[in-house]
């Protein structure tokens, strides 16, 4: 006898997590470089690190927001509802 195999639609929990919490996740990740540069500045580093950290955080926020938007488009267009 053959056991019947049920086909279950994949749920992709990571994609749904990014769709739901993507804005906060992008902001939290973008705050990491400025916080790290503040730490370097507090331990005697150059103020150039602070400028680089802020610019890096802005760039990371832009990249993360575009990634979140891309995942949202993928989920809306390609995943079954």
C-alpha positions in Angstrom: 0.0 0.0 0.0 1.2 3.4 -0.8 0.9 6.1 1.9 -0.8 9.2 0.6 1.4 12.2 0.7 -0.3 15.5 1.4 0.9 18.5 -0.4 1.1 21.4 2.1 1.7 24.9 0.8 4.9 26.4 2.2 4.4 29.2 4.6 7.7 31.0 4.5 7.8 32.4 8.0 10.9 34.5 7.5 9.3 36.4 4.7 6.2 37.1 6.7 8.3 38.2 9.6 10.1 40.7 7.3 6.8 41.9 5.9 5.3 42.5 9.4 8.4 43.9 11.2 10.5 45.2 8.3 10.3 48.9 9.1 11.5 48.4 12.7 14.1 45.9 11.7 15.5 48.3 9.1 15.7 51.1 11.7 17.3 49.0 14.4 20.0 47.7 11.9 20.6 51.3 10.7 21.3 52.5 14.2 24.1 50.0 14.7 26.9 51.9 12.8 26.2 55.3 14.5 26.1 53.6 18.0 29.4 51.8 17.2 31.0 55.0 16.1 29.8 56.7 19.3 31.5 53.9 21.2 34.7 54.4 19.3 34.5 58.2 19.8 34.0 57.7 23.6 37.1 55.5 23.8 39.3 58.1 22.2 38.7 57.6 18.5 38.6 60.3 15.9 35.4 62.3 15.1 35.8 61.0 11.6 34.4 57.7 12.9 31.2 59.5 14.0 30.7 60.9 10.5 31.4 57.6 8.9 29.0 55.8 11.3 26.2 58.3 10.5 26.7 58.0 6.8 27.0 54.2 7.1 23.8 54.1 9.1 21.9 56.2 6.5 23.2 54.0 3.7 22.3 50.8 5.6 18.8 52.2 6.3 18.3 52.8 2.5 19.5 49.4 1.6 17.3 47.7 4.3 14.2 49.6 3.3 14.6 48.7 -0.3 15.1 45.0 0.7 11.9 45.1 2.9 9.9 46.7 0.0 11.3 44.0 -2.4 10.2 41.2 0.0 6.8 42.8 0.3 6.4 42.9 -3.5 7.5 39.2 -3.7 5.0 38.2 -1.0 2.1 40.1 -2.5 2.8 38.9 -6.1 4.2 35.4 -5.9 3.1 33.7 -2.7 -0.3 32.0 -2.6 -2.9 33.5 -0.4 
